[in-house]
Amino acid sequence: MTIELLYNNKKTVKTNNIDELPRDLNDLAAIQITDFTRNDISSIENLYAIDASILNNNEDIEISSHYLEKDNQLALSFSLPYYTSQKKIEEEFLCIIIKNDTLISFMKIDFDQFFSENQNRQHSEKLSSSTFSANTLLLLVLEIISDYFADLTELIAKNIKATYAHIQQQNNFSEQEINEIIKLKFNNLIIKEALNEFRRIMHLLRKSRQLTAATVNSISSELNDLSVINEYIQNNFERLDDLKDYVSSRIDLEQNRIFKILTIVTMCISLPTLIAGIYGMNFINMPELQWKYGYIYAILLLLASFTIPLIWFKRKKWF
């Protein structure tokens, strides 16, 4: 477990031992806890008299399992999608508890790992210029997460466009292209679900009695931005549907071309086969068997039965 303490005087201290935590929250602006266990959660709950039960409700759909407001604390949790090294999107849950004007966050991995070095520098500048209070820190976290959803949505959109450009250059398609589209669609779905959950939490926060009016107004502004992001996510779905339709159409055209070739080959072979079958019967009353030019006649008939269908299909522009 890693614990990072942020004091009101903007001093930061890191520790791995719960016993080294101060017993009083008055001097603390924020506590960030990562890589924790259930026993660690229980120890923090007992130390600061908080209710962290929503940490056990990550898989629940009900919004009441992700938002808990009491007279002395405010708790909320939501999932954050992130790209793994295999370019697959997974989810990590973030829990935030506000108690005595101190923001306590729980997350399995370091929150800073979600962002680039440039973004982390921008966040640090915002943090250093902010006046520390639970309201301002909460609003800062919400703004950072909103920006993160926007960046993640933009990254998905770029990947879709790159995939579209790559597929348009392909003449033959395989399962790899279809699997890539399915993966992008699934990743976009995870982002959409996480964003909708985050928006639901934000709507509940607007009704909180523990937040200032200025914070509530800022949350309303962030909700407007999240609505725009949600529209872009929907646009990504439409792009993926168009891309899938494009690939399906190209596959259908290729299959039609193959079926045409098979039809032409079958037609051109079947007539000569029929003629050869007839003259292979060797009936007594077949005049061509006794004819001097019967063999040449049969050969010419076979060639004509093969060539005429080819000419007909050519005029129909089948090839």
Secondary structure, 3 states (H helix, E strand, C coil): CEEEEEECCCCEEEECCHHHCCCCCCCEEEEEEECCCHHHHHHHHHHHCCCCHHHHCCCCCCHHHCEEECCCEEEEEEEEEEECCCCCEEEEEEEEEEECCEEEEEECCCHHHHCCHHHHHHHHHHHHHCCCCHHHHHHHHHHHHHHHHHHHHHHHHHHHHHHHHHHHCCCCCCHHHHHHHHHHHHHHHHHHHHHHHHHHHHHHHCCCCCCCHHHHHHHHHHHHHHHHHHHHHHHHHHHHHHHHHHHHHHHHHHHHHHHHHHHHHHHHHHHHHHHHHHHCCCCCCCHHHHCCCHHHHHHHHHHHHHHHHHHHHHHCCCC
